[in-house]
Structure formats: structure tokens, C-alpha cells
Amino acid sequence: MSMQLREGKQQQQGGLAGVWRDRIAAGELGLLPVMLALVVIWIIFQSVNSHFLSGRNMSNLILQIAEIGMLGIGETFILLLGEIDLSIAAVSGVAAAVLVLMSGAHVNPWLCILAAVVVGAVIGVFQGFWVTIIGVPAFIVTLAGSLGYQGILLAFLGNTGTVPIFNQTLLNIAASYVPGWLGWALVVVAVAGYAAGLIGIQQGRRKRNLSAMSARSMTWRLVLLGVVSVVVVGALNSYRGVPVAGLILLVFVVLFAYITQATVFGRHIYAVGGNKEAARRAGINIRSIRVIVFTLSGVMGAIGGIIGASRLGSASPASGGGDLLLDSIAAAVIGGTSLFGGRGSVWNALAGALVIGSVENGMDLLSAPSSTKYIVEGGILLIAVTIDTMTRNRRKVVGR
């Protein structure tokens, strides 16, 4: 029995609870595990430090995850193909260097941003060509790229060290906040937009004679989104408002979520990642899809580097280094994107970045040693991959 028929039957017999029982039994967990984990993490850290959920700390958390989230989006696209990008953090470092060096030469800040993004796109095209046309595994190409781009970064900044940003426009990317009234307006727009999207999806499913979500289920989703949005914006407005960097991240998440879920290009990405041979037989241009996805990954790496440089107010030979690569991969995987390709969502990157950022932020508030932080993050990543593997095996059992 297909998933659509099972959902329809459960909705008739057991309502929303029946649908969730059916999805869990079939391994269709979606964002449920990571959202539950996020709630548990927040409860634990709030119980040991009452400042964790304060407006100021929530604002800092959003700024911390903005760069990771951008890189996580790029990594999600690559993982949907069943590949991996080990160079995305190094790309962000090169883009940050281009940004600050051009800014130091008094180039228009918007041209600096454009140049940094173009650098990321060029790197993405290069890697996509090497993987797709030459046929070298993505693991090797991006690993070599990571080493090479770090060398380029050192060539750019090695003699000068840390280069500060003096242009206020570039600094304001991570230092600006949305006014309180606009934050509340965004809540209304978000809920109304989500409602319109749900209605459109359900109408489309009915036209194709597929099972549609019940009105009660849609209502619960809208209520949950509204409550969470009001709480988050209220907390942020108690400090300085919604950070612009966080809003930029959310815009990219919504944009790419629409592209992947509601366009032919998005469906082709899932098809190629799910079964490359079947996609080829269906007439999908696999080569172009792969090159475009690697290009998107490079672009998102560059945008993440721009935000990171703005937040730190500088770029240095250490830009794009440290835990950034592992955090970006972990954000996508912990959020629920499958390592095996063909399953996942851009929303997973945002959810995973929140988990990673919350753990790091909470540990910092507790002044926990780095050893504890690494152990906790490693354990969370292992659990996420284990859930992904078990879910995949469960789908095989039920014949999906």
C-alpha cells in the first residue's frame, strides 16, 4: 500500500495521531527527532542557566548559526545528490578574504559582495565540472579543493594576517537588527505565507487524486508556527530585535525550500540523488543538475563567508577553518538530510544548525571545556546518522 493511501486511511480512522503512527512505522520521521532534541536541549540549558533563553542570548545564538546555516544549506544540496563537499568551509574563507581585500581598496561594498559570491560560484563550477565531466569522486575533488583554497587564502592574507573591515555597510550585515514593529509584521507574513503554501499544496494533491492533509492538521501546524514565531520574536524584541543576518538566513531557507519542493529542478535533484540511473532513463540531464548543485554549494559557502567576516569584522588566514566544515556537514545531517542521497530538506539545515549552535552556545554559557563540547556534538552526530540509517533500513522493509 502506498504512503498516500496509508495516510488517507489513517486520517479517516485515527486523525492526526493515526497519520503520525503510520509515518513513524514507515520511517517517515521528518523533522520530528531534531525538533524534539532541540526542545530537550533548550530545557536542559535553561534549567542550569536562566539566561539561555533570554533575548540577548537568543540574538547571539542566531548570529552564531547564520554562517553555519548558510554552509549547511549548500551541504544539503550536495548530500541530496548522495555526494559530499569537504571544501565549503575553505570556500567561505576565500570569499571572506576577497571581500575584505576589495573593501580595503575602497571598492563599493556591493561590488565586494558580488565579487565574493562570484568567486564561490566559479569554484563551484570548477568542482562540479571535475566531478561530473572528469569523473573524479566528489570526496577527492573537494578534499583537494579544501587544501588548495586554504593555500589561496594564505597567499592572500599570509603576509598581512588579520585584515579588519572598516566599511559600515559590510559590518551592518551582522550588526543590524530589524525594528520591533517589523518583526511582528514578519510574523504575520510568515504565518499567512505558510497557510497559503499549505492550501496550494493540498489543492495540488487533490487535483492529482492524492490524499490531502486534514483541516485539523493544517490548523495545528499554523497554530504551532504562530506560537513559536510570537515567542521567538517577542524574546528578540526584548533585546534589540530580530538580527538581519538571521533574517537573511531565513529568506534563503524559504527560497531554496520552495525551489527544491515546488519546482521541476528541485524534483530532478531528488531524482538524481535517489536513483541516478532511473533519472537518466527518465530523460533528466544529470550532468547539468550536478554542476548546478555544486555551483550552488560554492555560492552558499561564499555567502556564509561574507556573513562570518561581517560578524567578526575581519578576515584572517584562519577564516573558514576550525570546526566550520564539520559543523556545516553536521547541521545538514543532524537536521535529517540523508547521507545516502535523495531524502532531506533545506529546513533540515536550519534545524541542524540550531541544534549545533544551541549546544555550543549553552556549553559556552556554562564555561564547559572544549573536550566536553566535542564529545557532546560527536554523540549527537552519531545518533543522527544512526537514525538516518535505521530509517533507511525501515523503508526497505516496508518496500518503499
JOVEN-V786590 format. One record per pair of residues at least 4 apart in sequence whose C-alpha atoms are under 8 Angstrom apart, sorted by sequence separation. I is the first residue (numbers start at 1). J is the second residue. D is the distance in Angstrom with one decimal. If there is no record, write none. Layout:
BEGIN
i	j	d
I	J	D
I	J	D
END
This chain:
BEGIN
i	j	d
1	5	6.5
2	6	6.3
3	7	6.1
4	8	6.2
5	9	6.1
6	10	6.1
7	11	6.0
8	12	6.4
9	13	6.2
10	14	5.4
11	15	4.2
14	18	4.4
15	19	6.5
16	20	6.4
17	21	6.2
18	22	6.2
19	23	6.2
20	24	6.0
21	25	6.1
22	26	6.2
23	27	6.1
24	28	5.5
29	33	6.9
31	35	6.0
32	36	6.1
33	37	6.1
34	38	6.1
35	39	6.3
36	40	6.3
37	41	6.1
38	42	6.2
39	43	6.2
40	44	6.1
41	45	6.2
42	46	5.9
43	47	6.0
44	48	6.6
45	49	5.9
46	50	5.1
50	54	7.6
53	57	6.4
54	58	6.1
55	59	6.1
56	60	6.3
57	61	6.0
58	62	6.3
59	63	6.4
60	64	6.1
61	65	6.3
62	66	6.1
63	67	7.8
64	68	7.5
65	69	5.6
66	70	6.3
67	71	6.4
68	72	5.9
69	73	6.2
70	74	6.7
71	75	6.2
72	76	6.0
73	77	6.6
74	78	6.7
75	79	6.1
76	80	6.1
77	81	6.9
78	82	6.8
79	83	5.1
87	91	6.1
88	92	6.3
89	93	6.5
90	94	6.4
91	95	6.2
92	96	6.1
93	97	6.2
94	98	6.3
95	99	6.2
96	100	6.3
97	101	6.0
98	102	6.0
99	103	6.1
100	104	5.9
101	105	6.4
102	106	6.7
103	107	5.4
107	111	6.8
108	112	6.4
109	113	6.3
110	114	6.1
111	115	6.0
112	116	6.2
113	117	6.3
114	118	6.1
115	119	6.2
116	120	6.5
117	121	6.2
118	122	6.1
119	123	6.2
120	124	6.1
121	125	6.2
122	126	6.2
123	127	6.2
124	128	6.0
125	129	6.0
126	130	6.3
127	131	6.1
128	132	5.8
129	133	5.3
130	134	4.9
131	135	4.9
132	136	7.6
136	140	7.0
137	141	6.4
138	142	5.9
139	143	6.0
140	144	6.0
141	145	6.0
142	146	5.9
143	147	6.6
144	148	6.1
145	149	5.8
146	150	6.2
147	151	6.4
148	152	6.4
149	153	6.1
150	154	6.2
151	155	6.2
152	156	6.2
153	157	6.1
154	158	4.4
155	159	7.8
157	161	5.4
167	171	6.4
168	172	5.9
169	173	6.9
171	175	6.2
172	176	5.1
178	182	6.4
179	183	6.3
180	184	6.6
181	185	6.3
182	186	6.1
183	187	6.5
184	188	6.6
185	189	6.3
186	190	5.9
187	191	6.2
188	192	6.0
189	193	5.8
190	194	6.0
191	195	6.1
192	196	6.2
193	197	6.1
194	198	6.1
195	199	6.2
196	200	6.1
197	201	6.1
198	202	6.2
199	203	6.1
200	204	6.2
201	205	6.2
202	206	6.2
203	207	6.2
204	208	6.5
205	209	6.2
206	210	5.5
213	217	6.4
214	218	6.4
215	219	6.1
216	220	6.2
217	221	6.3
218	222	6.3
219	223	6.1
220	224	6.0
221	225	6.1
222	226	6.0
223	227	6.1
224	228	6.1
225	229	5.9
226	230	6.1
227	231	6.2
228	232	6.1
229	233	6.0
230	234	5.8
231	235	6.1
232	236	6.2
233	237	5.9
234	238	6.3
235	239	7.1
236	240	6.4
237	241	4.1
242	246	7.2
243	247	6.5
244	248	6.1
245	249	6.3
246	250	6.2
247	251	6.2
248	252	6.4
249	253	6.2
250	254	6.2
251	255	6.0
252	256	6.0
253	257	5.8
254	258	6.2
255	259	6.4
256	260	6.0
257	261	6.0
258	262	5.4
259	263	5.3
262	266	6.9
263	267	6.5
264	268	6.2
265	269	6.4
266	270	6.7
267	271	6.1
268	272	6.1
269	273	6.2
270	274	5.8
271	275	6.0
272	276	4.5
275	279	6.2
276	280	6.2
277	281	6.2
278	282	6.2
279	283	6.6
280	284	5.3
285	289	6.4
286	290	6.2
287	291	6.2
288	292	6.0
289	293	6.1
290	294	6.3
291	295	6.2
292	296	6.2
293	297	6.2
294	298	6.3
295	299	6.3
296	300	6.1
297	301	6.1
298	302	6.2
299	303	6.3
300	304	6.0
301	305	6.2
302	306	6.3
303	307	6.4
304	308	6.1
305	309	6.0
306	310	6.2
307	311	6.1
308	312	6.2
309	313	5.6
310	314	6.8
315	319	5.9
318	322	7.5
320	324	6.2
321	325	7.3
323	327	5.9
324	328	6.1
325	329	6.3
326	330	5.9
327	331	5.9
328	332	6.6
329	333	6.3
330	334	5.6
331	335	5.9
332	336	6.6
333	337	5.0
337	341	8.0
338	342	7.2
344	348	6.8
345	349	7.4
346	350	7.1
347	351	6.3
348	352	5.9
349	353	6.0
350	354	6.2
351	355	6.4
352	356	6.2
353	357	5.8
354	358	5.8
355	359	6.2
356	360	6.3
357	361	5.8
358	362	5.8
359	363	6.0
360	364	6.1
361	365	6.3
362	366	6.4
363	367	6.1
364	368	6.1
368	372	6.5
369	373	6.7
370	374	6.2
371	375	6.3
372	376	6.2
373	377	6.2
374	378	5.9
375	379	6.1
376	380	6.3
377	381	6.2
378	382	6.2
379	383	6.2
380	384	6.2
381	385	6.2
382	386	6.1
383	387	6.2
384	388	6.2
385	389	6.1
386	390	6.1
387	391	5.9
388	392	6.1
389	393	6.2
390	394	6.1
391	395	6.3
392	396	6.5
393	397	6.4
394	398	6.5
395	399	6.1
396	400	5.7
1	6	6.6
10	15	6.3
11	16	6.2
13	18	7.1
14	19	7.3
23	28	4.7
24	29	5.7
45	50	7.9
46	51	6.9
52	57	5.9
53	58	6.0
78	83	5.5
79	84	5.7
102	107	5.7
103	108	7.2
107	112	6.6
128	133	7.9
129	134	6.8
130	135	6.4
131	136	4.9
136	141	6.6
153	158	7.4
157	162	7.3
165	170	7.5
166	171	7.5
178	183	6.3
205	210	5.0
206	211	6.7
213	218	6.7
236	241	4.9
237	242	6.7
242	247	7.2
258	263	7.3
260	265	7.0
261	266	5.9
262	267	7.7
271	276	6.9
272	277	7.8
279	284	5.6
280	285	6.9
309	314	5.2
320	325	7.6
330	335	8.0
332	337	5.7
333	338	6.5
338	343	5.5
363	368	5.2
368	373	7.1
395	400	5.1
10	16	7.9
23	29	6.4
46	52	5.3
51	57	6.9
52	58	7.3
78	84	5.7
103	109	6.4
130	136	6.3
131	137	5.8
157	163	7.7
165	171	7.0
205	211	6.6
206	212	6.3
236	242	5.7
259	265	7.2
260	266	3.6
261	267	6.8
272	278	7.9
280	286	6.5
309	315	5.6
333	339	7.0
337	343	6.0
338	344	6.0
363	369	7.9
11	18	6.3
45	52	6.4
46	53	6.4
78	85	6.6
131	138	5.6
205	212	6.1
259	266	5.5
260	267	6.4
271	278	7.8
272	279	5.4
279	286	7.4
337	344	4.0
10	18	5.0
11	19	6.0
233	241	7.4
271	279	5.6
272	280	7.9
336	344	6.2
337	345	6.4
10	19	5.4
75	84	7.0
103	112	6.3
203	212	7.9
233	242	6.7
260	269	7.6
336	345	7.8
42	52	7.8
75	85	6.4
102	112	5.9
131	141	6.9
202	212	5.3
276	286	7.5
363	373	6.5
42	53	7.6
127	138	8.0
130	141	7.1
202	213	6.6
268	279	7.6
337	348	6.3
7	19	5.6
10	22	7.3
100	112	7.8
335	347	7.7
336	348	5.6
337	349	7.9
75	88	7.7
99	112	5.2
335	348	4.0
360	373	6.7
74	88	7.8
98	112	7.4
99	113	6.2
127	141	6.6
272	286	6.7
334	348	7.6
335	349	5.6
359	373	7.5
7	22	7.1
127	142	7.0
305	320	7.3
333	348	7.8
335	350	7.3
6	22	7.2
99	115	7.3
268	284	6.9
332	348	5.9
333	349	7.7
335	351	5.3
336	352	7.7
71	88	6.8
98	115	7.3
99	116	5.7
331	348	7.6
332	349	4.4
335	352	4.0
359	376	7.9
71	89	7.3
98	116	5.8
127	145	7.9
331	349	5.3
332	350	7.9
334	352	5.1
335	353	7.6
359	377	7.4
331	350	7.3
333	352	7.2
96	116	7.0
198	218	7.4
269	289	6.7
331	351	7.4
332	352	5.9
95	116	4.7
268	289	7.4
331	352	4.0
332	353	7.6
334	355	7.9
356	377	7.1
95	117	7.0
330	352	7.1
331	353	4.6
330	353	8.0
331	354	7.9
95	119	6.5
265	289	7.8
331	355	7.6
95	120	6.6
328	353	7.5
331	356	6.6
327	353	7.8
330	356	7.7
195	222	6.8
92	120	7.7
194	222	7.5
91	120	6.3
327	356	7.0
191	222	6.6
91	123	7.6
191	225	6.8
191	226	6.2
187	226	7.3
187	229	6.0
187	230	6.9
184	230	7.7
187	233	7.8
334	380	7.4
339	385	7.8
334	381	5.9
333	381	7.4
336	384	7.1
184	233	7.0
335	384	7.9
339	388	7.7
183	233	6.4
334	384	5.0
338	388	6.1
330	381	6.3
333	384	6.7
334	385	7.3
337	388	8.0
333	385	6.8
336	388	7.0
85	138	6.9
86	139	6.9
84	138	6.4
85	139	6.7
183	237	7.7
83	138	6.3
84	139	6.1
87	142	5.0
91	146	7.5
94	149	6.7
83	139	7.4
86	142	5.0
87	143	6.1
90	146	5.4
94	150	7.6
97	153	6.8
85	142	5.6
86	143	5.3
87	144	8.0
89	146	7.8
90	147	7.9
93	150	7.7
180	237	5.6
85	143	7.8
87	145	5.7
88	146	7.5
91	149	6.5
94	152	7.1
109	167	7.3
183	241	7.1
86	145	7.9
87	146	4.2
90	149	5.8
94	153	5.4
97	156	7.0
183	242	6.4
86	146	6.4
87	147	8.0
90	150	5.9
93	153	6.8
97	157	7.3
109	169	6.7
180	240	8.0
104	165	7.2
109	170	6.5
179	240	7.9
180	241	5.6
87	149	7.9
101	163	7.6
103	165	7.1
104	166	7.6
179	241	5.9
180	242	7.7
245	307	7.1
100	163	6.8
103	166	7.8
177	240	6.5
178	241	5.5
179	242	7.5
100	164	7.1
103	167	6.9
177	241	5.4
178	242	5.1
100	165	5.9
177	242	5.4
178	243	6.2
177	243	4.3
178	244	6.1
176	243	6.1
177	244	5.2
273	340	7.9
274	341	5.7
275	342	7.8
175	243	7.5
176	244	5.6
273	341	4.6
274	342	4.0
174	243	7.2
175	244	7.6
176	245	7.8
273	342	4.2
274	343	7.4
174	244	6.6
272	342	7.2
273	343	7.9
173	244	6.6
174	245	5.2
270	341	7.6
271	342	6.5
173	245	6.0
270	342	4.5
269	342	7.4
270	343	6.9
260	345	7.7
260	346	8.0
257	345	6.8
257	346	5.5
256	346	6.6
257	347	6.9
253	346	6.1
253	347	6.4
253	350	7.4
63	174	7.1
174	307	6.5
173	307	6.7
175	310	7.9
174	310	5.6
175	311	7.1
173	310	6.1
174	311	5.0
172	310	7.3
173	311	7.7
171	310	4.9
170	310	6.0
171	311	7.1
171	313	6.3
165	310	7.6
166	313	7.9
165	313	5.3
164	313	5.8
165	314	5.2
164	314	4.1
165	315	8.0
163	314	5.4
164	315	6.6
162	314	6.6
163	315	5.4
162	315	5.7
163	316	6.2
133	287	7.4
162	316	4.2
132	287	5.9
161	316	5.6
162	317	7.1
161	317	6.4
132	290	6.7
132	291	6.8
157	316	6.4
158	317	6.3
157	317	5.9
128	290	6.4
129	291	6.1
128	291	4.3
154	317	5.5
127	291	7.9
128	292	7.4
153	317	6.1
128	293	7.7
125	291	6.1
128	294	5.1
124	291	7.7
125	292	7.3
127	294	6.8
128	295	6.8
150	317	7.9
125	294	6.5
124	294	5.0
125	295	5.0
124	295	3.9
123	295	7.3
124	296	6.9
122	295	7.3
124	297	6.4
125	298	8.0
121	295	5.2
124	298	4.4
120	295	7.6
121	296	6.9
123	298	6.1
124	299	7.2
122	298	7.6
58	235	7.6
59	236	6.2
121	298	5.2
58	236	6.8
120	298	4.5
121	299	4.9
66	245	6.3
70	249	6.5
120	299	4.7
55	235	4.5
56	236	7.0
59	239	7.8
63	243	7.2
66	246	5.8
69	249	6.9
73	253	7.4
119	299	8.0
120	300	7.6
54	235	6.6
55	236	4.6
62	243	7.3
118	299	7.4
120	301	6.6
53	235	8.0
55	237	7.1
59	241	8.0
63	245	6.5
117	299	5.6
120	302	5.0
55	238	5.7
56	239	5.4
59	242	7.2
62	245	7.9
63	246	6.4
66	249	6.0
119	302	7.5
55	239	5.1
56	240	7.8
59	243	6.6
62	246	5.7
117	302	5.3
116	302	6.2
117	303	6.4
116	303	7.8
81	269	6.5
80	269	6.8
81	270	7.1
80	270	6.3
116	306	7.6
81	272	6.2
82	273	5.4
81	273	3.8
82	274	7.9
80	273	5.4
81	274	7.5
113	306	7.2
80	274	8.0
16	214	7.9
15	214	7.9
16	216	7.7
16	217	6.2
8	211	5.3
11	214	7.2
7	211	6.9
8	212	7.4
5	210	7.9
4	210	6.4
5	211	6.8
96	302	7.3
4	211	5.6
91	298	6.7
95	302	5.1
99	306	7.1
94	302	7.8
95	303	7.9
81	290	7.5
88	297	7.1
92	301	4.8
93	302	7.8
96	305	5.0
100	309	7.9
88	298	6.5
91	301	5.8
92	302	4.6
95	305	5.9
96	306	5.4
91	302	6.2
92	303	7.2
94	305	7.8
95	306	6.8
89	301	6.5
92	304	6.0
93	305	5.8
96	308	7.6
88	301	5.3
92	305	4.0
96	309	5.7
91	305	7.7
92	306	7.4
100	314	6.9
78	293	6.5
100	315	6.6
77	293	6.2
78	294	6.7
89	305	8.0
77	294	8.0
97	315	5.7
77	296	7.8
78	297	7.0
96	315	5.9
97	316	7.3
77	297	6.9
74	296	6.4
75	297	6.4
93	315	7.7
74	297	4.0
96	319	7.3
73	297	7.7
74	298	7.2
93	317	7.9
74	299	7.8
93	318	7.7
94	319	7.9
71	297	7.6
74	300	5.3
93	319	4.6
94	320	7.9
73	300	7.0
74	301	6.7
92	319	7.5
93	320	4.3
92	320	5.6
93	321	7.5
71	300	5.8
90	319	7.7
91	320	7.3
70	300	5.7
71	301	5.2
90	320	5.0
70	301	6.8
89	320	4.7
90	321	6.9
89	321	6.7
70	303	6.9
71	304	5.9
70	304	5.1
69	304	7.8
89	324	6.0
90	325	8.0
67	303	8.0
68	304	7.1
89	325	5.0
67	304	4.5
88	325	6.8
66	304	7.4
67	305	6.8
87	325	7.6
86	325	7.0
89	328	7.9
67	307	6.0
66	307	7.2
67	308	5.7
66	308	8.0
63	311	7.6
75	328	6.9
75	329	6.2
68	324	6.9
72	328	4.5
76	332	5.5
83	339	7.8
71	328	5.5
72	329	6.2
75	332	6.6
80	337	7.3
82	339	6.2
72	330	8.0
79	337	7.1
80	338	7.2
82	340	5.1
83	341	7.3
68	327	6.6
69	328	7.0
72	331	5.7
73	332	7.2
79	338	6.9
80	339	7.7
82	341	3.7
68	328	5.3
72	332	5.4
79	339	5.9
80	340	7.8
81	341	5.1
82	342	6.9
76	337	6.7
79	340	7.4
80	341	4.4
81	342	6.3
69	331	7.3
79	341	5.6
80	342	4.9
68	331	7.4
79	342	7.9
80	343	6.2
80	344	6.7
76	344	7.6
76	345	7.3
77	346	7.8
76	346	6.4
73	346	5.9
76	349	6.7
73	349	5.6
72	349	5.1
73	350	7.7
72	350	7.5
69	349	6.1
69	350	5.7
72	353	7.3
69	353	5.5
68	353	6.2
65	353	5.8
65	354	6.6
65	357	5.6
64	357	6.5
61	357	6.4
61	358	6.8
34	334	7.0
61	361	6.6
34	335	5.9
34	336	7.4
31	335	6.9
31	336	6.6
30	336	6.9
52	362	6.8
52	365	7.6
41	355	7.8
35	351	7.2
38	354	7.5
42	358	7.4
49	365	7.5
31	348	7.0
34	351	6.9
38	355	5.7
41	358	7.3
45	362	5.9
49	366	7.5
34	352	7.2
37	355	7.7
41	359	7.2
31	351	7.8
38	358	7.9
34	355	7.6
27	390	8.0
28	391	7.4
27	391	4.8
26	391	8.0
27	392	7.3
27	394	5.7
26	394	6.4
27	395	6.0
26	395	6.0
26	398	6.6
END
